[in-house]
Amino acid sequence: MIIKHKKQHKRNNITMALPYRLGIRVRCALYCMCVVFCVLITETKSQETGLITDIQDNTPSELNNIIFTGNTFFTSSQLSEILSLRTSNFSPGLIFFSRLRKESLKNPYAPKAFTDHLQGVVKSYQESEIRYYNPAIAADDSATILELYNQFGFHRATIQYSFFRDSLSESNTLRFDINEGIRNTIDTVVYKGLERITQQLKEKIEKIRTVKRNSPFDEAQIKSDIDKVVNLLSNEGYFTVGYDSVLPTVTEKSANNTDSITVYFVIGNQLKINSIIIQHDYREQNPVAKELILKMLDIQPGDYYSRATIQNSLNNLLQLGLFERPSIDTVGLGKLGNDSTIPLRVFLPYRQAREVSVSPLANRLAVDNFFNLGIEASFLHRNLGGAAQSLNLFVRYMLQDFQIQIPGQFFNWLNSEIQAGIDFSQPLLFSIDRARMGASAQLLYSDRDVRIVITDEFTSPSMRLRSTSLRLAFPVQLPKHTFFNAAYFDIFTDASAIAGFENANTVLQEQLGEALSNADTEERFNQVSSYFSRFVNELIPFAAINGIENRTIPLSSFIIGFGISGDDRDNIFSPTKGYLATVSTEIALRSVLGVDVVSAFNRLQFLWTTYSTVGKKQIFATKFRAGHTFVADPAGDYVPFERHFFAGGSNSIRSYPARALYDPLTASTGDGSSITTSTVIGNRTIIEGSFEYRWGLSKPSWANEFIGDQIEKSGFGFFLDWGNAFNRFYASNDTVSFSLKNMIKSMAVGIGAGYRYETPVGPFRVDFAIPFYDPLSLDREFITRRSPFNQLQIHIALGHAF
């Protein structure tokens, strides 16, 4: 379509695009800038051409509308997605440049080169965005629609199409008239070729079948059942199992609108593994012991061939971190087998064993939602002793906790930390059947700059918290088919000391004492008094560490941990189905071999997440997390800060800042005042959950390849978070008991939505959330009683919240 313009010659009818007083050179310069701008835009514009001429009169016929009549089973949008023909798309670019060209033609001072270039721009847009009708393609689309109906049992459906022009709207329309008919049901489904399998396998096949007698005909569901049978048999030794055609044989009984389905399977012989041959591509790296490779395989000589077990074996090899794309196959080895056995070849291309790197470091700690940024230098050896032992030496410098937010206050200073350490891991100590135990050790030295923060006005001088810790861990890999498929046992101990504590304590007390004596109003006196209460609570963790400096063995903690987990997710970064369940416990001993330890507590945690596909690129995810720390004396027993529970943040209740949510009923100091520094002192109990609907976008038909790919990687999330952290540490006493009634009353509820963009390591997301029910808002808990967007929280993160 060419937009025509009519020149006007009378001066009083001319629309002036530029003030007449501007010089000719200035106007020409501005027009030249417009030309350059247009050229830059059109160079990035896709140059697809879509001219399809009408076969009858050799004249292009623009296609403005596609409509459907008679369709009830499928929506018009569903049918439009499968068509090859598309309607014209008038993008903002076409509208803008068409209008710009029109206005330029009205201006007698517009350079001809500029208007000619605009005409080319408009024509380029028209060629790529205006679609034309083609009767041959319309016939193919009609057949495509008919085939779709046939796949869902509408075997006697008919489709007719027509192309016409609407004189009122001056648009061309393609109409498909659909007569769906009656949908057939299933009469019988017969599987042939399975006569030689065992009765036990036949019973397994019967259990996984979903297509039954009187089920509506659904070709995809029938195919799914067939694939389930093939998958089952391929894991029971039938290496060559398949069926003789892409689709089963369907015999229609028109009289009663039913179909009989017959599937012919070709299963071959049931084969066992007679040998496993390992082939290395060393790439100048040290070899890995053959015994280790064989123990990492879930399939062994004498086992029936199983595709699932082979895939599990590949995953085990990848976890060693030594190989690039290892493979397990039978290529070229068939001659070594016979009618009942088959050999396997394990091919191992080695990675670089030694690696030195200097890289930026960014992390957000899951336990407390700290966000840290820094730099790390490391040396890694992946195969130190020939059995995949890894050694990692590292030094890190981190700026800790970029944003410390307390309700009503905001601090933006940075605490620094230097870490140096050694990580050593042995992937396999021993195995029992299909269970494998490994081992790892970490020795870490940390020197951290810390402060006691009350407000901007009352802040302690810097203290140096130095600690040396040792962690021994023994991970256990369990068989994949069990609900819990991993476990661990670990021991953690550390010796800590703090420098500058006495000075920080003295300076803060002097600041608060002076402010208290200078208080000239009752309100100011009460405010400073509450600051004293906060100071005492925040001092306790550092005072506990300061008290062990003069000991011969200054142990601050000795913790024994155990956990078990089940991970059935299909993708650890962006799961679409499956579950993740973890149960863990930690026991901090009061003394070890006669040596007293400062920290003493028992801690239990539980996490349960599920993921379900509810539509095309639509996921429904849920999370439930609970934890509690048992301490004999909450006001005195020391629990390390990293073992406290915090609520709020990008991976918790997203309608609150990190660590800013707490339960006001159980956060009393015992003297009547309420502690609000939940970012510093955590809680003994946490209960939280989430419901999230994740909707991924599909690639639109109108977009070019680059824009379409970006849209396809994008999506949105809609969520509801609920929960809170209860039972504050170091309160003098619990003035309000932790009861079910109080828990429900203090449970926060937040709602929100966000944007997601998929990356190889999970989605980049931006979430916007507001409190729906806010227990911190006193008499304005519900969203209807306050201005909700005053509490809007924005979280930017990498990876899903759970």
Secondary structure, DSSP 8 states (H G I E B T S, - for coil): ----------GGG---SS-TTS-HHHHHHHHHHHHHHHHHHHHTS-------B-TTTS-B-B--EEEEES--SS-HHHHHHT-S-------HHHHHHHHHHHHHHH-TTS-HHHHHHHHHHHHHHHHHH--B--HHHHHHHHHHHHHHHHHTT-TT-EEEEEEEEETTTTEEEEEEEEE-----EEEEEEEES-TTS-HHHHHHHHHH----TT-B--HHHHHHHHHHHHHHHHTTTBTT-EESSSS-EEEEEGGGTEEEEEEEEE---B-EEEEEEEEEE-TT-----HHHHHHH-S--TTSB--HHHHHHHHHHHHHTT-BSS-EEE-TT-GGG--SSEEEEEEEEEB--SEEEEEEEEEEE-TTT--EEEEEEEEEEES-SSSS--EEEEEEEEEEE-S-EEETTEEE---EEEEEEEEEEEEEEEEEETTEEEEEEEEEEEEEEEE--BS-SSSB---EEEEEEEEEEEEEEE--TTSS--EEEEEEEEEEEEEESHHHHHHHHHHHHHHHHHT--SHHHHHHHHHHHHHHHHHHHHHHHHHTTTTSSS-EEEEEEEEEEEEE--S-SSS-SSEEEEEEEEEEE-SEETTEE-SB-EEEEEEEEEEEEEEETTEEEEEEEEEEEEE-S-TTTSB--GGGSB-B-STTS-TTS-TT-B--GGG-B-SSS-B---TTTS-EEEEEEEEEEEEEE----TTS-HHHHHHHHTEEEEEEEEEEEEEEETT-SS-SS---HHHHHHT-EEEEEEEEEEEETTEEEEEEEEEEEE-GGGTT--BGGGS-GGGG-EEEEEES---
